[in-house]
């Protein structure tokens, strides 16, 4: 009785849609990535050296702390006798 009337479904286009293919840009032959290779190697070497120095400082600090605890206990025992 009181049914709403729906619009007719849209018709699809009959022409085939061909997707466009995009290609990555080809680098020009006169330009290479070798200037950047030196900078990358330098950054990696500096990072490795800084990491090794940080590890050496950490190991030294731990060994000094252990030596201080041992010396403190030795001096404490010598005063008690």
N, CA, C and O atoms as CSV, one atom per row, in Angstrom:
chain,resi,resn,atom,element,x,y,z
A,1,UNK,N,N,0.805,-1.169,0.000
A,1,UNK,CA,C,0.000,0.000,0.000
A,1,UNK,C,C,0.868,1.259,0.000
A,1,UNK,O,O,0.881,2.012,-0.973
A,2,UNK,N,N,1.588,1.478,1.095
A,2,UNK,CA,C,2.444,2.656,1.151
A,2,UNK,C,C,3.904,2.244,0.992
A,2,UNK,O,O,4.726,2.504,1.871
A,3,UNK,N,N,4.208,1.633,-0.075
A,3,UNK,CA,C,5.581,1.192,-0.316
A,3,UNK,C,C,6.330,2.274,-1.084
A,3,UNK,O,O,5.828,2.798,-2.078
A,4,UNK,N,N,7.582,2.620,-0.604
A,4,UNK,CA,C,8.339,3.620,-1.362
A,4,UNK,C,C,8.858,3.030,-2.662
A,4,UNK,O,O,9.175,1.843,-2.745
A,5,UNK,N,N,8.936,3.863,-3.649
A,5,UNK,CA,C,9.444,3.411,-4.934
A,5,UNK,C,C,10.936,3.724,-4.997
A,5,UNK,O,O,11.349,4.865,-4.793
A,6,UNK,N,N,11.731,2.710,-5.278
A,6,UNK,CA,C,13.175,2.863,-5.390
A,6,UNK,C,C,13.533,3.290,-6.802
A,6,UNK,O,O,12.878,2.894,-7.766
A,7,UNK,N,N,14.580,4.101,-6.916
A,7,UNK,CA,C,14.990,4.481,-8.266
A,7,UNK,C,C,15.612,3.268,-8.965
A,7,UNK,O,O,16.122,2.358,-8.311
A,8,UNK,N,N,15.564,3.269,-10.260
A,8,UNK,CA,C,16.157,2.123,-10.979
A,8,UNK,C,C,17.679,2.107,-10.774
A,8,UNK,O,O,18.294,3.167,-10.663
A,9,UNK,N,N,18.287,0.923,-10.725
A,9,UNK,CA,C,19.741,0.848,-10.520
A,9,UNK,C,C,20.488,1.482,-11.686
A,9,UNK,O,O,20.055,1.388,-12.835
A,10,UNK,N,N,21.601,2.122,-11.390
A,10,UNK,CA,C,22.342,2.766,-12.484
A,10,UNK,C,C,22.921,1.715,-13.428
A,10,UNK,O,O,23.311,0.625,-13.010
A,11,UNK,N,N,22.965,2.056,-14.661
A,11,UNK,CA,C,23.523,1.133,-15.658
A,11,UNK,C,C,25.018,1.374,-15.770
A,11,UNK,O,O,25.483,2.513,-15.721
A,12,UNK,N,N,25.749,0.312,-15.919
A,12,UNK,CA,C,27.204,0.407,-16.046
A,12,UNK,C,C,27.565,0.824,-17.464
A,12,UNK,O,O,26.863,0.485,-18.417
A,13,UNK,N,N,28.663,1.561,-17.599
A,13,UNK,CA,C,29.060,1.956,-18.960
A,13,UNK,C,C,29.509,0.727,-19.750
A,13,UNK,O,O,30.096,-0.208,-19.206
A,14,UNK,N,N,29.228,0.758,-20.993
A,14,UNK,CA,C,29.541,-0.390,-21.842
A,14,UNK,C,C,30.963,-0.345,-22.364
A,14,UNK,O,O,31.465,-1.359,-22.849
A,15,UNK,N,N,31.625,0.792,-22.279
A,15,UNK,CA,C,33.008,0.861,-22.763
A,15,UNK,C,C,33.941,0.332,-21.680
A,15,UNK,O,O,33.730,0.572,-20.491
A,16,UNK,N,N,34.957,-0.376,-22.097
A,16,UNK,CA,C,35.919,-0.952,-21.158
A,16,UNK,C,C,36.899,0.126,-20.704
A,16,UNK,O,O,37.419,0.894,-21.514
A,17,UNK,N,N,37.137,0.168,-19.417
A,17,UNK,CA,C,38.084,1.134,-18.862
A,17,UNK,C,C,39.427,0.438,-18.715
A,17,UNK,O,O,39.538,-0.559,-18.001
A,18,UNK,N,N,40.435,0.952,-19.379
A,18,UNK,CA,C,41.774,0.363,-19.329
A,18,UNK,C,C,42.600,1.144,-18.313
A,18,UNK,O,O,42.789,2.350,-18.471
A,19,UNK,N,N,43.104,0.462,-17.254
A,19,UNK,CA,C,43.910,1.193,-16.267
A,19,UNK,C,C,45.232,1.654,-16.868
A,19,UNK,O,O,45.841,0.959,-17.681
A,20,UNK,N,N,45.650,2.815,-16.459
A,20,UNK,CA,C,46.908,3.354,-16.953
A,20,UNK,C,C,48.070,2.728,-16.197
A,20,UNK,O,O,48.037,2.625,-14.971
A,21,UNK,N,N,49.067,2.323,-16.910
A,21,UNK,CA,C,50.239,1.732,-16.271
A,21,UNK,C,C,51.290,2.816,-16.077
A,21,UNK,O,O,51.658,3.533,-17.007
A,22,UNK,N,N,51.757,2.909,-14.840
A,22,UNK,CA,C,52.801,3.892,-14.556
A,22,UNK,C,C,54.107,3.154,-14.322
A,22,UNK,O,O,54.143,2.119,-13.657
A,23,UNK,N,N,55.152,3.688,-14.865
A,23,UNK,CA,C,56.472,3.079,-14.712
A,23,UNK,C,C,57.331,3.977,-13.846
A,23,UNK,O,O,57.161,5.196,-13.813
A,24,UNK,N,N,58.261,3.341,-13.144
A,24,UNK,CA,C,59.190,4.101,-12.322
A,24,UNK,C,C,60.097,4.920,-13.226
A,24,UNK,O,O,60.463,4.467,-14.310
A,25,UNK,N,N,60.463,6.115,-12.795
A,25,UNK,CA,C,61.346,6.927,-13.640
A,25,UNK,C,C,62.720,6.285,-13.756
A,25,UNK,O,O,63.288,5.800,-12.777
A,26,UNK,N,N,63.226,6.295,-14.949
A,26,UNK,CA,C,64.540,5.720,-15.206
A,26,UNK,C,C,65.588,6.787,-14.935
A,26,UNK,O,O,65.504,7.881,-15.493
A,27,UNK,N,N,66.596,6.489,-14.072
A,27,UNK,CA,C,67.612,7.505,-13.804
A,27,UNK,C,C,68.425,7.801,-15.064
A,27,UNK,O,O,68.660,6.926,-15.898
A,28,UNK,N,N,68.835,9.035,-15.171
A,28,UNK,CA,C,69.618,9.414,-16.338
A,28,UNK,C,C,70.979,8.728,-16.281
A,28,UNK,O,O,71.512,8.500,-15.195
A,29,UNK,N,N,71.539,8.402,-17.429
A,29,UNK,CA,C,72.807,7.657,-17.438
A,29,UNK,C,C,73.991,8.462,-16.890
A,29,UNK,O,O,74.984,7.867,-16.471
A,30,UNK,N,N,73.913,9.785,-16.882
A,30,UNK,CA,C,75.029,10.592,-16.408
A,30,UNK,C,C,75.091,10.733,-14.892
A,30,UNK,O,O,76.071,11.257,-14.363
A,31,UNK,N,N,74.073,10.280,-14.195
A,31,UNK,CA,C,73.985,10.473,-12.749
A,31,UNK,C,C,74.043,9.114,-12.053
A,31,UNK,O,O,73.258,8.220,-12.368
A,32,UNK,N,N,74.959,8.960,-11.122
A,32,UNK,CA,C,75.068,7.690,-10.415
A,32,UNK,C,C,74.973,7.928,-8.913
A,32,UNK,O,O,74.981,9.071,-8.455
A,33,UNK,N,N,74.883,6.847,-8.155
A,33,UNK,CA,C,74.749,6.948,-6.712
A,33,UNK,C,C,76.091,6.803,-5.990
A,33,UNK,O,O,76.113,6.730,-4.761
A,34,UNK,N,N,77.190,6.760,-6.709
A,34,UNK,CA,C,78.495,6.571,-6.058
A,34,UNK,C,C,78.896,7.716,-5.139
A,34,UNK,O,O,79.583,7.442,-4.155
A,35,UNK,N,N,78.530,8.980,-5.369
A,35,UNK,CA,C,78.908,10.013,-4.395
A,35,UNK,C,C,78.266,9.771,-3.036
A,35,UNK,O,O,78.846,10.126,-2.010
A,36,UNK,N,N,77.088,9.178,-3.013
A,36,UNK,CA,C,76.407,8.922,-1.753
A,36,UNK,C,C,76.972,7.709,-1.031
A,36,UNK,O,O,76.837,7.605,0.188
A,37,UNK,N,N,77.594,6.800,-1.747
A,37,UNK,CA,C,78.129,5.589,-1.122
A,37,UNK,C,C,79.214,5.947,-0.112
A,37,UNK,O,O,79.269,5.348,0.962
A,38,UNK,N,N,80.067,6.898,-0.428
A,38,UNK,CA,C,81.112,7.320,0.499
A,38,UNK,C,C,80.539,7.919,1.769
A,38,UNK,O,O,81.051,7.668,2.860
A,39,UNK,N,N,79.490,8.701,1.640
A,39,UNK,CA,C,78.866,9.309,2.812
A,39,UNK,C,C,78.200,8.255,3.688
A,39,UNK,O,O,78.257,8.336,4.915
A,40,UNK,N,N,77.578,7.279,3.069
A,40,UNK,CA,C,76.927,6.206,3.831
A,40,UNK,C,C,77.969,5.390,4.584
A,40,UNK,O,O,77.771,5.051,5.751
A,41,UNK,N,N,79.070,5.076,3.923
A,41,UNK,CA,C,80.141,4.317,4.582
A,41,UNK,C,C,80.720,5.121,5.744
A,41,UNK,O,O,80.996,4.561,6.805
A,42,UNK,N,N,80.904,6.404,5.557
A,42,UNK,CA,C,81.446,7.246,6.629
A,42,UNK,C,C,80.510,7.285,7.832
A,42,UNK,O,O,80.970,7.212,8.971
A,43,UNK,N,N,79.212,7.398,7.598
A,43,UNK,CA,C,78.250,7.423,8.699
A,43,UNK,C,C,78.248,6.093,9.442
A,43,UNK,O,O,78.186,6.070,10.671
A,44,UNK,N,N,78.314,4.994,8.713
A,44,UNK,CA,C,78.331,3.675,9.357
A,44,UNK,C,C,79.600,3.494,10.179
A,44,UNK,O,O,79.539,2.990,11.301
A,45,UNK,N,N,80.744,3.895,9.641
A,45,UNK,CA,C,82.007,3.746,10.376
A,45,UNK,C,C,82.000,4.604,11.639
A,45,UNK,O,O,82.415,4.143,12.703
A,46,UNK,N,N,81.537,5.831,11.531
A,46,UNK,CA,C,81.476,6.703,12.705
A,46,UNK,C,C,80.527,6.117,13.747
A,46,UNK,O,O,80.814,6.186,14.942
A,47,UNK,N,N,79.424,5.552,13.325
A,47,UNK,CA,C,78.488,4.932,14.253
A,47,UNK,C,C,79.099,3.740,14.971
A,47,UNK,O,O,78.897,3.564,16.173
A,48,UNK,N,N,79.843,2.925,14.242
A,48,UNK,CA,C,80.488,1.757,14.857
A,48,UNK,C,C,81.549,2.201,15.858
A,48,UNK,O,O,81.651,1.636,16.947
A,49,UNK,N,N,82.332,3.200,15.498
A,49,UNK,CA,C,83.388,3.681,16.400
A,49,UNK,C,C,82.780,4.276,17.667
A,49,UNK,O,O,83.258,3.999,18.767
A,50,UNK,N,N,81.746,5.080,17.527
A,50,UNK,CA,C,81.115,5.677,18.702
A,50,UNK,C,C,80.472,4.620,19.598
A,50,UNK,O,O,80.508,4.739,20.822
A,51,UNK,N,N,79.894,3.601,19.002
A,51,UNK,CA,C,79.309,2.519,19.789
A,51,UNK,C,C,80.388,1.759,20.546
A,51,UNK,O,O,80.191,1.402,21.708
A,52,UNK,N,N,81.526,1.506,19.907
A,52,UNK,CA,C,82.622,0.814,20.577
A,52,UNK,C,C,83.179,1.653,21.727
A,52,UNK,O,O,83.497,1.119,22.790
A,53,UNK,N,N,83.296,2.960,21.517
A,53,UNK,CA,C,83.776,3.830,22.597
A,53,UNK,C,C,82.799,3.854,23.771
A,53,UNK,O,O,83.217,3.839,24.929
A,54,UNK,N,N,81.527,3.892,23.482
A,54,UNK,CA,C,80.527,3.868,24.548
A,54,UNK,C,C,80.591,2.561,25.334
A,54,UNK,O,O,80.477,2.570,26.560
A,55,UNK,N,N,80.770,1.449,24.645
A,55,UNK,CA,C,80.891,0.161,25.326
A,55,UNK,C,C,82.152,0.125,26.188
A,55,UNK,O,O,82.119,-0.412,27.295
A,56,UNK,N,N,83.261,0.686,25.703
A,56,UNK,CA,C,84.497,0.708,26.482
A,56,UNK,C,C,84.330,1.556,27.744
A,56,UNK,O,O,84.814,1.173,28.809
A,57,UNK,N,N,83.667,2.678,27.641
A,57,UNK,CA,C,83.436,3.530,28.807
A,57,UNK,C,C,82.545,2.809,29.815
A,57,UNK,O,O,82.781,2.898,31.020
A,58,UNK,N,N,81.535,2.105,29.343
A,58,UNK,CA,C,80.637,1.384,30.249
A,58,UNK,C,C,81.373,0.269,30.986
A,58,UNK,O,O,81.190,0.096,32.191
A,59,UNK,N,N,82.200,-0.484,30.273
A,59,UNK,CA,C,82.962,-1.571,30.908
A,59,UNK,C,C,83.946,-0.998,31.920
A,59,UNK,O,O,84.120,-1.562,33.000
A,60,UNK,N,N,84.586,0.106,31.587
A,60,UNK,CA,C,85.530,0.741,32.515
A,60,UNK,C,C,84.808,1.225,33.768
A,60,UNK,O,O,85.314,1.045,34.876
A,61,UNK,N,N,83.661,1.822,33.616
A,61,UNK,CA,C,82.905,2.316,34.773
A,61,UNK,C,C,82.480,1.170,35.683
A,61,UNK,O,O,82.532,1.298,36.906
A,62,UNK,N,N,82.066,0.071,35.105
A,62,UNK,CA,C,81.663,-1.076,35.918
A,62,UNK,C,C,82.855,-1.654,36.661
A,62,UNK,O,O,82.745,-1.998,37.838
A,63,UNK,N,N,83.989,-1.765,35.988
A,63,UNK,CA,C,85.167,-2.324,36.661
A,63,UNK,C,C,85.670,-1.392,37.770
A,63,UNK,O,O,86.107,-1.872,38.816
A,64,UNK,N,N,85.618,-0.094,37.567
A,64,UNK,CA,C,86.022,0.855,38.614
A,64,UNK,C,C,85.066,0.765,39.799
A,64,UNK,O,O,85.501,0.839,40.948
A,65,UNK,N,N,83.768,0.606,39.535
A,65,UNK,CA,C,82.801,0.480,40.624
A,65,UNK,C,C,83.047,-0.794,41.427
A,65,UNK,O,O,82.964,-0.775,42.655
A,66,UNK,N,N,83.346,-1.886,40.755
A,66,UNK,CA,C,83.634,-3.140,41.463
A,66,UNK,C,C,84.902,-3.007,42.297
A,66,UNK,O,O,84.944,-3.457,43.442
A,67,UNK,N,N,85.936,-2.389,41.725
A,67,UNK,CA,C,87.191,-2.199,42.474
A,67,UNK,C,C,86.957,-1.311,43.696
A,67,UNK,O,O,87.542,-1.556,44.751
A,68,UNK,N,N,86.122,-0.297,43.573
A,68,UNK,CA,C,85.838,0.586,44.714
A,68,UNK,C,C,85.119,-0.170,45.825
A,68,UNK,O,O,85.410,0.038,47.003
A,69,UNK,N,N,84.193,-1.036,45.466
A,69,UNK,CA,C,83.480,-1.816,46.477
A,69,UNK,C,C,84.436,-2.770,47.182
A,69,UNK,O,O,84.370,-2.923,48.402
A,70,UNK,N,N,85.322,-3.411,46.430
A,70,UNK,CA,C,86.291,-4.342,47.030
A,70,UNK,C,C,87.245,-3.592,47.950
A,70,UNK,O,O,87.488,-4.042,49.070
A,71,UNK,N,N,87.789,-2.466,47.512
A,71,UNK,CA,C,88.703,-1.688,48.350
A,71,UNK,C,C,88.000,-1.165,49.600
A,71,UNK,O,O,88.586,-1.141,50.682
A,72,UNK,N,N,86.762,-0.753,49.451
A,72,UNK,CA,C,86.015,-0.262,50.608
A,72,UNK,C,C,85.831,-1.356,51.653
A,72,UNK,O,O,85.966,-1.116,52.853
A,73,UNK,N,N,85.519,-2.559,51.179
A,73,UNK,CA,C,85.343,-3.656,52.136
A,73,UNK,C,C,86.671,-4.040,52.779
A,73,UNK,O,O,86.689,-4.409,53.954
A,74,UNK,N,N,87.788,-3.964,52.046
A,74,UNK,CA,C,89.102,-4.277,52.618
A,74,UNK,C,C,89.497,-3.234,53.667
A,74,UNK,O,O,90.015,-3.584,54.728
A,75,UNK,N,N,89.254,-1.963,53.372
A,75,UNK,CA,C,89.607,-0.911,54.331
A,75,UNK,C,C,88.720,-1.001,55.568
A,75,UNK,O,O,89.189,-0.760,56.680
A,76,UNK,N,N,87.461,-1.340,55.393
A,76,UNK,CA,C,86.529,-1.473,56.514
A,76,UNK,C,C,86.968,-2.615,57.442
A,76,UNK,O,O,86.923,-2.473,58.664
A,77,UNK,N,N,87.397,-3.758,56.854
A,77,UNK,CA,C,87.861,-4.890,57.658
A,77,UNK,C,C,89.160,-4.565,58.381
A,77,UNK,O,O,89.373,-5.035,59.499
A,78,UNK,N,N,90.032,-3.773,57.768
A,78,UNK,CA,C,91.312,-3.430,58.407
A,78,UNK,C,C,91.079,-2.514,59.604
A,78,UNK,O,O,91.817,-2.614,60.583
A,79,UNK,N,N,90.101,-1.637,59.571
A,79,UNK,CA,C,89.822,-0.729,60.691
A,79,UNK,C,C,89.147,-1.470,61.855
A,79,UNK,O,O,89.290,-1.064,63.009
A,80,UNK,N,N,88.426,-2.536,61.566
A,80,UNK,CA,C,87.721,-3.257,62.627
A,80,UNK,C,C,88.672,-4.124,63.446
A,80,UNK,O,O,88.344,-4.445,64.588
A,81,UNK,N,N,89.809,-4.513,62.934
A,81,UNK,CA,C,90.733,-5.383,63.660
A,81,UNK,C,C,91.546,-4.638,64.638
A,81,UNK,O,O,92.374,-5.230,65.330
